[in-house]
Each structure stands twice: as structure tokens, then as C-alpha cells.
């Protein structure tokens, strides 16, 4: 005999995610309850809360935020509509985080850049090469993804990095890229391109502050940790 699955509308009002949000505030909801509100309904086999718990049991928020439609459908057995709802929700969050405010954020240390970029790149499957462009008071003028793919000296050229700095009248540049292997140790190519960027910055009169590599939850600072010093 097939086991009967309790529907959300059959739960007591105080246990339903939407009603809990209205009555108690969004901060009181768990991740699975928030996801249940986004998904709206479950299936014949499980209600939306059970579906949300199953998804978050198999996949943390960081990994879930990077998945595409087909991956979500295949892994969790959901349709196009639910997969699109999940992706759209995370994309709105990323865009909100990237929104410019009237007061430009100031970078006090390299760690500020790491805290800003790490959540967005630590789980990516390809290398993303990101430029952070600063004014003379270390305020962010622009953040731009310059390249996506495997980093090497032939595809990343100082021209691509500094043309944005020139266009935005930036005084300083910080470069960040991720290692999908989750090992932030720099390769020979990483060190080579960093040396080229430092030299180009000196010629142009634009300070190249740092090249940061993020791998998982760790990072390396090529200039600050002495990787450019010849043995």
C-alpha cells in the first residue's frame, strides 16, 4: 500500500513556510523552508518541504547556486519551472551583491577582496579572472570578469587587464582568479602573468596591487607572499 504523503495545506498553519514568514519574519525560516517557498509545490511522492530538504541534503547552497537547468532536473527530478525558479533566485542574490551603491566601497586590505569574491567563485568549474579597479583612495570603481577558461600567458594579456583601468581612470588594479581544483597554489603561468602585469602597471603608472588565487576556502597572494621574488 502506498504511504500517504501529507500536503503542505494539510499542515497546521504555524508549520507552513509561507505563513511562518508572514507571522514570524523571514529570519525565522530555515534554508529548506525558504527554498520551499520558492519552489511553491512538491509532487505526488513528496510535499514541497520534503523536496526542499532532499535537495539541500544532497547539495549545499554554494553548489546549488552554480547548477544549471539540466543538472537540477537530472539530480533532483524536478521540471523546467522549478529549476528556473531556483536559478533565478540565486541570480537575483548575486546581482544584488554586485549592485553599486552611491558610496563606493573601500578596500582596506587584500582580505576585503577575498571576502567579497570568494563566495562567488569558490565552487565554479572554470577559472574566472576578475579585475578589481580602485581609485587613489582604494575605493572600488569597477569589478569586471575579464576572462573565463584556463588561465595561461597566451590568453590573458596585460592589454585586457589595463584597458579597463585606463577607461575608468583607475589608479590601482587587483586581479583575482579561482582554481576549480580547490588548490590555490600558483602555477608557473600564474607567476609569469603576474610579473607581466606588475611591469605593465609600472609603465602605465597604474599600481598593480595584488594577484589573488582562490581555491575552495583558501587563497594565495602572489605579491604579498613573495612568489615574484627571484630565487
C-alpha angles and dihedrals in degrees: 000000000000112000114243114243117214112235122224092246088056093058119095111271092247090059098050113101097223094049091045090054092050096045103033106024132254094275091069094061124095122230091258091052091051091049090049090057090052094048091044098196142025131212140264089277100048139009120242094264091054090047091051092049091050092051094049092044090058098036133031121223094259094055093040091055091059099048124109130222098267093046092052092048094048097044100042104024095238128139134246094271096055093042091052091048091055094047093046091051094054092043091055089052092051092048091049090052090051096047115123117236128206089254110061112229114247124223110222096175142355088263089067089060092047092051090049099047105030098076090055101047109026094090100035118124095215132049113263117198110205130187121210110198120200138187123229090277093055094253116146112251097173143353115204137172104230101180141005120200138048111341117232136144094258097058100036111061127177086238092069092046099047100037088075091047091052093046091050095040089238120177096200140026132204120188124205130183135167133229110219088204086070089233109116094194108131121243125219088260091053091053093043095053091045091056089050091050093050091050092047091049091052091052093048096043092241114126114235099209105181148336110220124195117199121200115176106306095340132080142191128211108210097196099034093048094048102249092140095056110108115235 
